[in-house]
């Protein structure tokens, strides 16, 4: 299984409504703007969800919900 190569670019933080946080992904020669709740688009890039939410943003919702 080949792992996708991409780059995540997160602009400077500002006051933003939850789910409307904008970021950019460089993938397959394109840079695309996405929002954190664009799940359908996020899942089109293999590994992007985990890289964004777990590795970069350090989200811990599953641990909080089950704790």
C-alpha positions as CSV (number, residue, x, y, z in Angstrom):
1,X,0.0,0.0,0.0
2,X,1.5,3.3,-1.1
3,X,1.2,6.3,1.3
4,X,0.1,9.6,-0.1
5,X,2.6,12.4,0.0
6,X,1.0,15.8,1.0
7,X,1.8,18.9,2.9
8,X,-0.5,20.6,5.3
9,X,-0.4,24.4,5.6
10,X,-2.3,26.0,8.6
11,X,-2.6,29.8,8.4
12,X,-2.1,31.9,11.5
13,X,-4.8,31.2,14.1
14,X,-7.6,33.7,14.5
15,X,-11.1,33.7,15.9
16,X,-13.0,31.2,13.8
17,X,-16.2,29.3,14.3
18,X,-15.7,25.6,15.0
19,X,-15.7,23.6,11.8
20,X,-14.8,26.7,9.7
21,X,-11.0,26.5,10.4
22,X,-9.3,26.9,7.1
23,X,-6.2,25.0,6.0
24,X,-4.4,24.2,2.8
25,X,-3.2,20.8,1.5
26,X,-0.6,20.4,-1.2
27,X,-1.3,17.1,-2.9
28,X,-0.7,15.8,-6.4
29,X,0.7,19.1,-7.6
30,X,-2.2,21.2,-6.4
31,X,-2.7,23.4,-3.4
32,X,-6.3,23.3,-2.2
33,X,-8.1,25.3,0.5
34,X,-10.2,23.1,2.8
35,X,-12.1,23.5,6.1
36,X,-11.8,21.2,9.0
37,X,-15.3,19.8,8.5
38,X,-14.8,19.1,4.8
39,X,-14.6,15.4,5.7
40,X,-15.6,14.1,2.3
41,X,-12.7,16.0,0.8
42,X,-10.3,15.3,3.6
43,X,-10.9,11.5,3.3
44,X,-10.1,11.7,-0.5
45,X,-6.4,12.2,0.5
46,X,-5.1,9.0,2.2
47,X,-3.8,9.7,5.6
48,X,-4.8,13.4,5.7
49,X,-7.3,13.0,8.4
50,X,-4.9,11.4,10.8
51,X,-2.0,13.8,9.9
52,X,-4.2,16.8,10.4
53,X,-6.3,16.0,13.4
54,X,-4.1,13.7,15.4
55,X,-0.6,14.7,14.5
56,X,-0.8,18.5,13.8
57,X,-3.8,19.7,15.8
58,X,-3.4,17.1,18.6
59,X,-7.2,16.6,18.9
60,X,-8.1,14.3,21.6
61,X,-11.9,14.0,21.3
62,X,-12.1,10.2,21.3
63,X,-10.2,10.1,24.6
64,X,-12.4,12.8,26.1
65,X,-15.6,11.2,25.0
66,X,-14.7,7.7,26.3
67,X,-13.1,9.0,29.5
